[in-house]
Amino acid sequence: MNLGKLTHYFLGLILLLAACDESAEEPVLQEPDLTVKNGILHFKDLKTFEAYMNTFNEMNDTERLDFLSSIGFVNTLYAKIQSLENSAQPSDNELDVPDPAFSMILNEEGLYSIGDMIHKITDKEEIMVEQEAYAANMDWSGVAATKKIPIYFGENDYSHSQNLDNARKDDPIKLEPYDGDFVTATGGRIRGIRHLSAHIISWNRTYFAYASAGLRIKGRKKDGRKWRDDKMHYAAISYLANATIITPNGTRIAQPDKTGRKDGRDKKSISKTIYSSPGIDHKFDEVRFDADFTYEDDGYERVFLNNQIFILDL
């Protein structure tokens, strides 16, 4: 999807949103649906946010970056994750949002905006302040929070597979593909190569107006005594998934089983959002992923970690 097609695509989305608004008799001096203000992505209202999140989830990495560039959103967290240089050292307190579509709407400080409220994502909660109060001094630390909402994590979110026996106590998501944790195509195990690691997580998270669940594999490499994010020559995730969604009125709806695969070359991470739902008070429960992972790097043999089970109940 090239930039021209993207522009046409989103023009159609904007027209569709306008057509759905029965109260708008004349499209005069209406606020744009999506703008970048002071380095923050601003959605006109909740309906606009939900429509765009559905669209962002359908994009691939290239389409997301092209779209962000087309609207001038240059300080997005998603672009930062995608463009880290090999020498970059992630900070210990750096915000980690594995969902690609949600990280796409955040700036590097974890900020985004819906209507007249600025939202800030932290590692445990979503904080909201009035847009006018924030604009007065452009300093988040000097603004009193209007509302704080905890981020709901599914059980075992950001943890390892349920059936892996050798997870490390210091870093339970860290695996060493070339030191016994993965197997070759013939079932053998490579030993002794300890400067490469693959970090595998599952997630199930509910934010103020967005919930998602998925899987990620991320490459790391050790130079001297320091570990850093590193491009994997090749990585892939294959999965069978099932889940239940809880609607705002408490109704539980079983979601269709999903199967799929996502792979990539020369990527620092491969993330796949398998279930997503924009909207307030939507949550996923009874999430189960049966997944296989593939990894290859530094000219070594391609290796596999199969039959991993992730269970992420609320």
Helices and strands as residue ranges (DSSP letters): H 3-20, E 34-37, E 40-43, H 46-58, H 61-70, H 77-83, H 100-105, E 111-114, E 117-121, E 125-130, H 131-137, G 140-142, E 147-150, E 152-153, E 174-175, I 177-181, E 196-206, E 210-223, E 226-229, E 232-246, E 252-254, E 258-267, E 269-278, E 283-296, E 303-312
